[in-house]
Amino acid sequence: MIKFIQFLLSIKPISRKWELCPLLLLMINFSAFAQKEPFSTIEKRISADLQTGVNDAFLAKRIIRDLAKLKADGSWTDINYADVQYDPLKRIKEMATAYIRPSNKLYGNQEIYVAIT
């Protein structure tokens, strides 16, 4: 990283308007680096929150039941989509939880991955 900074500072501008180009490149580089940390922290917290109090056996049984009702277009046969009180996102959340939990028998399951993406 230090060599990169030294390189940026050594660039000679072609004209006055390009004088700040090395500084801009440096700022963009640090900005991209700085953004990874908060998103990584948020991602870890969401993952931990999803996995709190999960019963793997119950979750797997429910997901297998729900997968049988999932149609090719991504809708479920047992959900009335005209009713605004339905909660299909809960099913997606449960599938995502099982997919990321190493202790769940559906961990990393390709069918689950296809269903949630």
N, C-alpha and C positions, 0 to 999 in steps of 0.2 A: 504494500500500500504506500509506503514511504517513497519508493522509487517512482510509483505512478504520480504522486504529488510533485516530486521533483521534475518529472517529465513535463507535467502540465505547466509548471512555473517557468520552465526553460523555453517554452514555445514563444517565438517572436511573432507578433501580430503582423499581418500583411498590410493592413490599413488600420486607421484609428477605430473604426467601428468593430473590428475583430479583436480589439485589445482585451476585452473582458471574456473572451471565449474560454480561455483556460479556467478562469474562475467559475464560469457557468458549468463547465464539464465537471469540475470538482464538486460543486454544489449538487448537481444531479446524482453523482456517484454516492455522496454521503446521504442524500435524501433516500435513495433506493436502499442503502444499507440500513439506515435508521428505521425504515418502515417495516423491515422484516421482524424486528424484535416485538413490537406491540401485537402484530398479527399472530405471531407464534404463541405469545402469552395468551391471547384471546382464544386461539384454537385449542390450546391445552386445557383452559378452563371450561370451555364448552364440552370437550371430550370427557373431562372428569365429571361435570354436571350430568351429562347424559348417562353415565355409568353408575351413578349413585343409587343404591337401593334396588338394583336390577336382579330379578330372579331369572337366571339364564334358561332354565327348563321351561318355565311359563312363557317367557318371551319367544323362545324358539317354536313352541307349540302354536302360539298365536300367529306368528309370522307365517308358518307353513300353512295354516288355515287361510290366512289372508292372501297368500300368493296363489292359492287355488282359485280365488275369486278375481284375480287381476287379469284384465283383458289385454290383448296385444296393443291397443291404443292407449294404455296407461290408466284406464278407468276401472273401477270395481263394479262387479255385477250387483252387489247388495247395497249400493249407496244411491240414494235419490238425490241427484245433483240439483234438482229444482228446490230442494229444501235448504235454506240458508243455515240451518242448525247442525249440519253434518260436520264431521271432523276427520277427513281423510289424511290430513297432515300428521295426525297422531300415528297412523300406520307407517308413514314414511320415516318419522322419527324413530319408531321402534325398529324398523329395518336397518336404519343407519346405525343405531346403537348395537344391534346384534352383529352387524358387519365389522365394526371396529373393536369389538370385545374379544380378546384372545380366548377367554374362558367359555364363550358361547359356541355351540356346535355349528352355527351358521357364520362364524367368523371368516371373512374373506370369500364368502360364497358368491360365485359368479352370477347366479340367478338373482340374488339380492342386489348385487351391483347394477345389473341391467334394470331392475325394477326402480331403483332410486335415482338413476341418472337420466 
